[in-house]
Amino acid sequence: MEDAPLPSEQGNDGECSTSQRGPDGIAAASDDQNGASVGRKEFVAPAVGMEFESYDDAYNYYNCYAKEAGFRVRVKNSWFKRNSREKYGAVLCCSSQGFKRIKDVNRLRKETRTGCPAMIRMRLVDSKRWRVLEVTLEHNHLLGLKSYRTIKKMSAGTKRKSQSSADAEERTIKLYRALVIDAGGNGNQSCGENEARSLSDHLNHLNLKKGDTQAIYNYFCRMQLTNPNFYYLMDLTDEGNLRNVFWADARSRAACVYFGDVIYFDTTFLSNKYEVPLVAFVGANHHGQSVLLGCGLLAGETMESYTWVFKAWSSCMSGCSPQTITTDRCKILRGAIEEVFPRCHHRFGLSHIMRKVPEKLGGLNNYDAIRRALTKAVYEFLKVSEFETAWGIMVQRFGIGDHEWLRALYEDRVIWAPVYLKDTFFAGMSSARPGESLNAFFDKYVHKQTPLKEFLDKYELALQKKHREEALADNESRNASHGLKTRCSFELQLSKVYTRDIFRKFQFEVEEMYSCLSTTQLYVDGPVIIFLVKERVLGEGSRREIRDYEVLYNRAAAEVRCICSCFNFYGYLCRHALCVLNFNGVEEIPSKYILPRWKKDYKRLHIPDPGPGEAGAAERVQWLNQLYRSALQIVEEGVISPEHYRAALQTFEDALNRVHQVEEKKE
């Protein structure tokens, strides 16, 4: 989708001049009768998603913006293709970025660098345009007069083309924004048209295509007729435009009662500018499968939209507040969660961060070595001191201490690095091991151009598939026996309790007890004993190496904790803790380490007590929700086969007769 060109005009003072900002937030021409530009000089600030016809257009735009703001620009990094030497990436920054090298400190020139973070990072994309991928607007120093010269590294060819900086500034800058097509279906909005909307207006309401609003309304009406416990909320602007939407069907509301303690808030489609600006609340059920806990459509990645959808979800779930919530790395999300769920443990998804490593670091020299060092620091070290040391060595060895993304990542380390998260419960949604990831719930059903109306159809198909998988897993867990692979009493104990999929994960830990070479006592502190478990593991290059794991054991308190924190990350004990229990003659795992959420009959066991006395309105609502959840379990498994269907139907008839008998006894 392409906006009209943005002219960068040459003013009388020789400085870069722009016209007044039009209604769409892009500078639009505003001429007087003589054709001269009037109005205050103002250049729209850079934003993620802007696109330019060429690198020079992008550079000139940022140069003009910098002059208006009062700082100078320099090229910090450039990336070229090896064969063609074609430029495909660049970082433009404030001239005050970074610091002088040590050997330059004693020179007579005054120090002007302050480590300023202001920058833009851009890349040549498939459309052969240059797209802005990252923006930092804040400076850490005072901005000067709007007359700075710019520091630019030019090739000889560029110098021949550009006789002066003034000539370069006369180039037309064609600015594009990666926005969803207008509700009317017109993708070509001229910045001079009165009906074009500002970026702030766009973020203030959903940018829907023609017929999308009706499709949403029809879907909600249909769901309320066929799904009695269906819930939805709509957020409207003062003008009556649809801004945000949230909904959850009966199954999602029921699942939240069981699995709403740990959630992953998925913003994949919203942050990647999909046609459907979808967000999803996702949990992990008793089989470790992802389960949907609610959905939303948001106008943008704003504090207002995120706060609204979190409050809508909490209201739908009767004030439910998650114990742990994992999201993509985003400061706005962090602020919204702190406001709505102040007691919640908010963590950034490690898999999201590691997926961005090629994009963020791919242009650096020694990229492969840096990636290996980063991966080792993140996944292999078990102590904070070891992680800090490894990070420092990596930064110093490769000279990447001033890399903006890495520096910001390090500042946030306590909410994404596994070594800091050992006291946070993740229920298997931690991605704390290499290769693990948090995938989008609708990943196989939505692509970037999927229309909203098509998504609503696929939404139901996706949920039906997920419900079928859960019902089949329930049936297999109850009726199929788990094959034992060892003589370990722990394996036999949990084979009778856990669901099939969770038992298989635990069974792997039991098998791996045999890769642990020794268990020795390190020291004793009263009732607490620290053990050292040595394990043979596959290291870098598939080499075998010995790794040490410290395990705390307290027999009196029936407590065992391993430094790897497998229990908090995945919800079951690790091989190292099992070795310590076995070493101390313990034949059964303590009950505190057998989580109810992994049990075969968890949904039937997890029923709140209605309490004595007469019921008020709130209690009756809770009863209704609980009865609906209980009935839903029978419905889900009643469609597995004709035999299941007949049994479920008979169960309902028997239950209804028993309820009628209660009323008859009162009479």
C-alpha positions in Angstrom: 0.0 0.0 0.0 1.5 3.3 -1.1 1.0 6.9 0.1 1.6 9.9 -2.2 5.1 11.3 -2.3 6.1 13.7 0.4 7.9 16.8 -1.0 11.0 18.1 0.8 11.1 21.7 -0.3 14.1 24.0 -0.3 13.4 27.1 1.8 14.9 30.6 1.4 17.4 30.0 4.1 18.8 26.9 2.4 17.6 24.6 5.1 15.4 21.7 4.6 11.8 22.8 4.8 8.6 20.9 4.9 5.0 21.7 4.5 2.3 21.6 7.2 1.2 18.2 8.5 -1.9 17.0 6.8 -4.8 15.1 8.3 -3.1 11.8 7.8 -0.1 12.6 9.9 2.2 12.9 6.9 3.4 16.3 5.9 1.0 17.6 3.2 1.4 20.7 1.0 -0.3 23.9 2.2 0.2 26.6 -0.4 -0.9 30.2 -0.4 -2.3 31.9 -3.6 1.2 32.5 -5.0 2.2 28.9 -4.6 4.7 29.6 -1.8 4.8 27.2 1.1 3.5 28.6 4.3 3.3 27.4 7.9 5.7 26.2 10.5 8.5 23.9 9.5 7.7 20.5 10.9 9.0 17.1 9.8 7.1 14.0 10.7 9.1 11.8 13.2 10.4 8.4 11.9 8.3 5.4 12.7 8.6 1.6 12.3 7.0 0.6 9.0 8.0 3.7 6.9 9.3 2.7 3.5 11.4 4.6 0.9 12.2 4.2 -2.8 16.0 4.2 -2.1 18.7 4.4 0.5 19.4 8.0 -0.4 15.7 8.9 0.0 15.7 7.3 3.5 19.0 9.1 4.4 17.8 12.4 3.2 14.5 12.1 5.1 16.3 11.3 8.4 18.8 14.1 7.7 15.9 16.6 7.3 14.1 15.4 10.4 17.4 15.7 12.3 17.9 19.3 11.2 14.4 20.2 12.3 15.0 18.5 15.7 18.4 20.0 16.2 21.0 17.2 15.9 23.5 15.8 13.4 23.3 12.4 11.7 26.0 9.9 11.0 26.0 6.4 9.5 26.8 4.0 12.2 26.7 0.7 10.3 26.1 -0.4 6.7 25.7 -4.0 5.4 26.6 -5.1 1.8 25.9 -8.3 -0.1 29.2 -10.2 -0.6 28.9 -10.8 -4.3 27.3 -7.6 -5.7 28.4 -5.2 -2.9 24.8 -4.0 -3.0 23.9 -2.2 0.3 21.0 -4.0 2.1 21.0 -2.6 5.6 22.1 0.4 7.6 21.9 2.1 11.0 21.7 5.9 11.1 22.3 7.5 14.4 22.8 10.8 16.3 26.3 12.1 16.0 26.5 11.9 19.8 26.1 8.2 19.8 28.8 6.1 21.4 32.0 7.3 23.1 35.5 8.1 22.0 38.0 5.3 21.7 40.6 5.2 24.5 43.4 6.2 22.2 41.5 9.3 21.1 40.7 10.6 24.6 43.8 12.7 25.0 43.4 14.6 21.8 42.6 18.3 22.1 39.2 18.1 20.5 36.3 18.5 22.9 34.4 15.4 23.8 30.9 15.6 22.1 29.7 12.1 22.3 27.3 11.2 25.1 26.3 7.6 24.2 23.0 9.0 22.7 20.6 6.2 21.8 18.7 8.0 19.1 18.8 6.0 15.8 16.9 4.3 13.0 17.7 0.9 11.6 16.5 0.1 8.1 16.7 -2.7 5.6 16.1 -3.4 1.9 13.0 -5.6 1.8 11.5 -7.9 -0.9 9.6 -5.0 -2.5 13.1 -3.3 -3.2 12.2 -0.5 -0.9 14.0 0.5 2.3 11.9 -0.1 5.4 12.5 1.3 8.8 12.6 -1.7 11.3 13.7 0.0 14.5 13.4 3.5 15.8 14.7 5.3 19.0 13.6 8.9 19.2 14.9 9.8 22.7 18.2 11.7 23.1 20.2 11.9 26.3 21.6 15.4 25.6 20.3 18.9 24.8 19.3 19.4 21.2 21.0 22.3 19.4 20.0 24.9 16.8 18.4 23.6 13.6 21.5 24.3 11.5 23.8 21.3 12.1 25.8 19.9 9.3 25.5 16.2 8.8 28.2 13.6 9.0 27.8 11.3 6.1 30.1 8.7 4.6 29.7 9.0 0.8 31.1 6.9 -2.0 32.7 8.6 -4.9 29.6 7.9 -7.0 27.3 9.5 -4.5 29.5 12.6 -4.3 29.3 13.1 -8.0 25.5 12.8 -7.9 25.2 15.1 -5.0 26.9 18.5 -5.7 26.0 19.8 -2.3 23.9 18.9 0.8 21.3 21.4 -0.4 21.0 19.6 -3.7 20.5 16.3 -1.9 17.8 17.8 0.3 15.8 18.7 -2.8 15.3 15.1 -3.7 11.7 14.0 -3.4 11.3 11.7 -0.5 8.6 9.1 -1.1 7.3 7.9 2.2 5.2 4.8 2.6 3.6 3.3 5.7 2.9 -0.4 6.3 -0.7 0.0 7.3 -3.7 -2.3 6.7 -5.8 -1.2 3.7 -8.6 1.3 4.4 -12.1 0.0 5.3 -13.3 1.2 1.9 -10.7 -1.0 0.1 -8.7 1.9 -1.3 -5.1 1.3 -0.7 -3.8 4.5 -2.4 -4.3 7.3 0.0 -2.8 10.7 -1.0 -1.5 12.7 1.9 -3.2 15.7 0.3 -6.6 14.2 0.5 -8.9 15.6 3.2 -10.3 12.2 3.9 -7.0 10.6 4.7 -6.6 9.7 8.3 -3.7 10.6 10.7 -1.5 7.8 12.1 -2.9 8.7 15.6 -6.4 8.4 14.2 -5.5 5.0 12.7 -4.3 3.8 16.1 -7.5 5.0 17.6 -9.8 2.6 15.8 -9.7 -0.7 13.9 -8.8 -0.3 10.2 -11.4 -2.7 8.8 -12.3 -3.5 5.2 -15.8 -3.1 3.8 -18.1 -5.6 5.4 -15.7 -6.6 8.3 -17.8 -4.9 11.0 -20.9 -6.7 9.8 -19.0 -10.0 9.8 -17.9 -9.4 13.4 -21.5 -8.6 14.4 -22.9 -11.6 12.6 -20.4 -13.9 14.2 -21.1 -12.7 17.7 -24.9 -13.0 17.2 -24.5 -16.5 15.9 -22.2 -17.5 18.8 -24.6 -16.1 21.4 -27.4 -18.2 19.9 -25.4 -21.5 19.7 -23.0 -20.9 22.7 -24.9 -19.7 25.8 -21.8 -18.8 27.8 -20.2 -16.8 24.9 -18.8 -13.5 26.0 -17.7 -10.4 24.1 -16.9 -6.7 24.6 -16.6 -3.9 22.1 -14.7 -0.7 22.7 -16.0 2.3 20.6 -14.5 5.7 20.1 -16.4 8.9 20.8 -17.3 9.0 17.1 -18.7 5.5 17.2 -15.9 3.7 15.4 -14.9 0.2 16.6 -11.5 0.5 18.4 -11.0 -2.8 20.2 -12.8 -6.1 20.5 -12.6 -9.0 22.9 -14.4 -12.3 22.9 -14.2 -15.7 24.6 -16.4 -18.8 24.0 -17.7 -21.2 26.6 -14.8 -23.5 26.3 -12.2 -20.7 26.7 -14.0 -19.5 29.8 -14.1 -23.0 31.3 -10.5 -23.6 30.5 -9.4 -20.4 32.2 -10.7 -21.7 35.5 -8.4 -24.7 35.2 -5.5 -23.3 33.3 -5.6 -19.5 33.7 -2.7 -19.4 36.2 0.0 -19.3 33.5 -0.7 -17.6 30.2 1.1 -16.5 27.0 -0.3 -13.3 25.5 0.3 -13.8 21.8 0.7 -10.5 19.8 2.4 -12.1 16.8 -0.2 -11.0 14.2 -0.6 -7.5 15.7 3.1 -6.7 15.9 3.9 -8.1 12.5 1.1 -6.0 10.9 -1.1 -8.9 9.7 -4.4 -8.1 8.0 -6.1 -9.4 11.1 -4.7 -7.4 14.2 -5.3 -10.4 16.4 -4.1 -11.0 20.0 -4.7 -14.2 21.9 -4.6 -15.4 25.5 -3.1 -18.9 25.5 -2.7 -21.4 28.3 -1.4 -25.0 28.7 -3.9 -27.7 29.5 -3.3 -30.9 31.5 -1.8 -32.6 28.5 0.6 -29.7 27.9 -1.3 -28.7 24.8 -2.0 -25.0 24.1 -5.5 -24.0 24.9 -7.2 -20.7 24.0 -8.4 -18.5 26.8 -9.7 -15.6 24.8 -9.1 -13.4 21.7 -9.0 -9.8 20.7 -8.7 -7.4 17.8 -6.8 -4.2 18.7 -6.4 -0.9 17.0 -2.7 -0.8 17.7 0.2 -1.6 20.0 -0.7 1.1 22.5 -1.0 1.3 26.2 -4.7 2.1 25.9 -5.5 -0.9 23.8 -3.4 -3.4 25.8 -4.9 -2.1 29.1 -8.4 -2.4 27.7 -8.0 -5.9 26.5 -6.4 -7.1 29.8 -9.3 -5.6 31.8 -11.8 -7.2 29.4 -10.2 -10.6 29.8 -10.1 -10.2 33.6 -13.8 -9.2 33.7 -14.8 -12.1 31.5 -12.9 -14.5 33.7 -14.6 -13.2 36.9 -11.6 -11.1 38.0 -9.0 -13.8 37.3 -5.4 -12.7 37.5 -2.7 -14.9 36.1 0.3 -16.0 38.3 2.6 -15.7 35.3 2.2 -14.0 31.9 4.7 -14.3 29.1 4.8 -11.8 26.2 7.0 -10.6 23.4 9.6 -8.0 24.5 7.7 -4.7 24.6 7.9 -1.8 27.1 4.3 -0.8 26.4 3.0 -4.3 27.2 5.1 -4.3 30.3 3.4 -1.0 31.5 -0.1 -2.3 30.8 0.5 -5.6 32.7 1.9 -3.7 35.7 -1.2 -1.6 35.7 -3.9 -4.3 35.3 -2.1 -7.3 36.9 0.3 -5.7 39.5 0.9 -9.0 41.3 1.6 -11.0 38.2 5.1 -12.3 37.2 5.6 -10.7 33.8 8.3 -12.4 31.7 9.5 -11.8 28.1 9.4 -14.9 25.9 13.0 -16.3 25.4 12.1 -17.9 22.1 10.9 -14.6 20.7 14.2 -13.0 21.6 16.4 -15.8 20.2 14.4 -15.7 16.9 15.4 -12.1 16.5 19.1 -12.7 16.8 19.8 -13.2 13.1 17.9 -10.0 12.3 19.5 -7.9 15.0 23.0 -9.3 14.9 23.3 -10.8 11.4 25.2 -7.8 10.0 28.0 -8.0 12.6 31.4 -9.3 11.9 32.0 -12.7 13.5 28.2 -13.2 13.7 28.4 -17.0 13.9 30.8 -16.8 16.9 28.7 -14.1 18.6 25.5 -16.2 18.2 27.2 -19.3 19.7 28.5 -17.3 22.6 25.1 -15.7 23.2 23.4 -19.1 23.0 25.8 -20.7 25.5 25.5 -17.8 28.0 21.7 -18.0 27.8 21.1 -21.7 27.9 24.0 -23.4 29.6 25.0 -21.4 32.6 23.1 -22.1 35.8 24.3 -19.4 38.1 23.9 -15.6 37.8 27.6 -15.0 38.3 28.4 -17.4 35.5 25.9 -15.7 33.1 27.2 -12.3 33.9 30.8 -13.3 33.4 30.0 -15.1 30.1 28.0 -12.0 28.8 30.9 -9.7 29.8 33.5 -11.8 28.0 31.3 -12.0 24.9 30.8 -8.2 24.7 34.5 -7.5 25.3 35.8 -10.2 23.0 33.7 -9.1 20.0 33.6 -5.3 20.7 29.8 -5.1 20.8 29.4 -3.2 24.0 27.6 -0.3 22.2 25.2 -2.4 20.2 21.8 -0.9 21.1 19.8 -4.1 20.9 22.2 -6.1 23.0 22.6 -3.3 25.5 18.8 -3.0 26.0 18.5 -6.8 26.1 21.0 -7.0 28.9 19.2 -4.3 30.9 16.0 -6.4 30.7 17.9 -9.7 31.5 16.1 -10.3 34.8 12.7 -10.9 33.0 13.9 -13.1 30.2 17.1 -15.0 31.0 16.4 -18.4 32.5 19.1 -18.0 35.2 17.0 -15.2 36.7 13.6 -16.9 36.4 14.0 -20.0 38.6 11.4 -18.9 41.1 8.8 -18.3 38.4 6.3 -21.1 37.6 5.8 -21.5 33.8 3.8 -24.8 33.5 5.9 -25.8 30.5 5.6 -22.4 28.6 9.1 -21.2 29.4 11.1 -22.2 26.3 14.1 -22.5 28.7 15.8 -25.1 26.5 17.3 -24.7 23.0 14.9 -25.5 20.3 11.8 -24.8 22.4 9.4 -22.1 21.3 6.1 -20.4 22.0 4.2 -20.7 18.7 1.2 -18.6 17.7 -2.0 -20.5 18.5 -3.5 -19.8 15.0 -0.1 -20.1 13.2 -1.3 -22.6 10.6 -4.6 -20.9 10.0 -3.6 -17.3 9.4 -1.2 -15.7 7.0 -0.3 -12.1 6.5 -3.1 -11.3 4.0 -5.9 -13.5 5.5 -9.1 -11.3 5.5 -11.0 -11.0 8.7 -14.1 -12.7 7.4 -12.0 -15.7 6.3 -10.3 -15.8 9.7 -13.6 -16.0 11.6 -14.4 -19.2 9.7 -10.9 -20.6 10.3 -11.1 -19.6 13.9 -13.9 -22.2 14.5 -12.1 -24.9 12.5 -8.9 -24.3 14.6 -10.8 -24.6 17.9 -12.7 -27.7 16.8 -9.4 -29.4 15.9 -7.9 -28.4 19.3 -10.9 -29.6 21.2 -10.8 -32.9 19.3 -7.2 -33.4 20.2 -7.8 -32.7 23.9 -10.8 -35.1 24.0 -8.8 -37.9 22.4 -5.9 -37.3 24.8 -8.3 -37.4 27.7 -9.7 -40.7 26.5 -6.3 -42.3 25.9 -5.0 -41.1 29.3 -7.9 -42.8 31.1 -8.1 -46.0 29.1 -4.6 -46.8 27.8 -2.0 -48.1 30.2 1.4 -46.4 30.2 4.3 -48.7 29.2 7.1 -48.7 31.8 10.7 -48.5 30.7 12.5 -48.9 34.0 12.2 -50.5 37.4 12.2 -47.1 39.1 9.4 -46.7 41.7 8.9 -43.0 40.6 7.9 -44.1 37.1 5.4 -46.6 38.4 4.0 -44.0 40.9 3.3 -41.3 38.3 2.1 -43.7 35.6 -1.1 -44.1 37.6 -1.6 -40.3 38.0 -0.3 -38.2 35.1 -1.9 -37.8 31.7 -0.2 -39.6 28.8 1.8 -36.7 27.4 3.0 -35.3 30.7 3.9 -38.8 31.9 6.0 -39.3 28.8 8.0 -36.1 29.5 8.5 -37.2 33.1 9.4 -40.7 32.0 12.2 -39.3 29.9 13.6 -37.7 33.1 13.5 -41.1 34.8 15.4 -42.7 31.9 18.0 -39.9 32.0 18.8 -40.7 35.6 21.1 -43.3 34.2 23.2 -40.6 32.5 24.0 -39.1 35.9 27.3 -40.6 36.9 27.4 -39.8 40.6 25.6 -38.2 43.5 27.8 -36.9 46.3 27.1 -34.8 49.4 28.8 -31.4 49.3 27.9 -29.9 52.7 25.3 -29.9 55.5 23.5 -26.9 57.0 21.2 -28.2 59.7 18.4 -30.2 58.1 19.4 -29.0 54.6 21.9 -31.0 52.6 23.5 -29.9 49.3 24.3 -32.7 46.9 26.3 -32.6 43.7 25.0 -34.6 40.8 27.4 -35.1 37.8 25.7 -35.8 34.5 27.2 -36.7 31.1 25.7 -34.4 28.5 26.2 -33.6 24.8 28.2 -30.4 24.5 29.2 -28.2 21.6 30.0 -30.2 18.5 28.3 -33.3 19.9 31.2 -33.8 22.3 30.5 -35.6 25.6 31.2 -33.5 28.6 30.5 -33.7 32.4 28.2 -31.0 33.9 27.6 -30.4 37.6 24.2 -29.8 39.2 23.7 -28.7 42.8 20.5 -30.1 44.5 19.2 -29.0 47.8 17.5 -31.7 49.9 15.5 -31.3 53.2 14.2 -34.6 54.4 12.1 -33.1 57.3 10.3 -30.7 54.9 10.1 -33.2 52.1 11.8 -30.6 49.9 14.1 -31.1 46.9 15.3 -28.3 44.6 17.7 -28.6 41.7 19.7 -25.6 40.4 18.3 -26.4 36.9 14.8 -25.5 38.2 13.0 -28.0 36.0 10.1 -28.2 38.3 9.2 -24.5 38.0 9.9 -24.4 34.3 8.0 -27.6 33.4 6.0 -28.7 36.4 7.8 -32.0 37.2 11.0 -33.1 38.9 14.2 -33.4 36.9 16.6 -36.3 36.7 19.0 -34.7 39.2 16.4 -34.2 41.9 15.2 -37.8 41.3 18.8 -39.1 41.8 19.0 -37.3 45.1 15.7 -38.7 46.3 16.8 -42.2 45.2 20.2 -41.7 46.9 18.4 -41.0 50.2 16.2 -44.0 50.0 13.0 -42.1 49.1 10.6 -44.4 47.1 7.8 -42.1 46.4 7.8 -38.5 45.1 6.5 -36.1 47.7 2.9 -35.0 47.0 3.9 -31.3 46.7 5.8 -32.2 43.5 2.8 -34.0 41.9 0.9 -31.1 40.5 -2.9 -31.6 40.2 -3.0 -29.8 36.8 -1.2 -32.7 35.2 -3.6 -35.4 36.6 -5.9 -37.4 34.4 -9.0 -36.4 36.3 -7.9 -32.8 37.1 -11.1 -31.2 35.6 -13.4 -33.4 37.7 -11.4 -32.8 40.9 -11.2 -29.1 40.4 -14.7 -28.1 41.5 -15.2 -25.2 43.9 -17.3 -25.8 47.1 -20.6 -23.9 46.8 -20.7 -23.4 50.6 -23.7 -23.5 52.9 -26.8 -21.2 53.0 -28.9 -19.4 50.5 -27.3 -18.3 47.2 -27.1 -14.7 46.1 -26.9 -13.5 42.5 -23.1 -13.8 42.4 -23.1 -17.3 43.7 -25.7 -18.4 41.2 -23.6 -17.0 38.4 -20.7 -19.1 39.7 -22.9 -22.2 39.9 -24.0 -21.6 36.4 -20.4 -21.4 35.1 -19.4 -24.5 37.0 -22.3 -26.6 35.8 -21.6 -25.4 32.3 -17.9 -26.4 32.6 -18.9 -29.8 34.0 -21.4 -30.5 31.2 -19.0 -29.3 28.6 -16.6 -32.1 29.5 -19.3 -34.7 28.7 -20.2 -32.9 25.5 -16.5 -32.8 24.3 -16.0 -36.5 24.9 -19.5 -37.5 23.7 -18.6 -36.7 20.1 -15.6 -39.1 19.9 -17.7 -42.0 18.6 -21.3 -43.2 18.4 -20.9 -45.2 21.6 -19.6 -42.1 23.4 -22.5 -40.1 22.1 -25.1 -42.6 23.3 -23.4 -42.8 26.8 -23.3 -39.0 27.1 -26.9 -38.6 26.1 -28.0 -41.2 28.7 -25.9 -39.5 31.3 -27.7 -36.2 30.7 -31.1 -37.9 31.0 -30.1 -39.6 34.2 -28.7 -36.4 35.7 -31.9 -34.5 34.8 -34.1 -37.1 36.4 -32.0 -36.8 39.6 -32.3 -33.0 39.6 -36.1 -33.4 39.3 -36.1 -35.8 42.3 -34.6 -33.1 44.4 -37.5 -30.8 43.7 -40.0 -33.6 44.3 -38.5 -34.3 47.7 -39.0 -30.6 48.7 -42.7 -30.8 47.8 
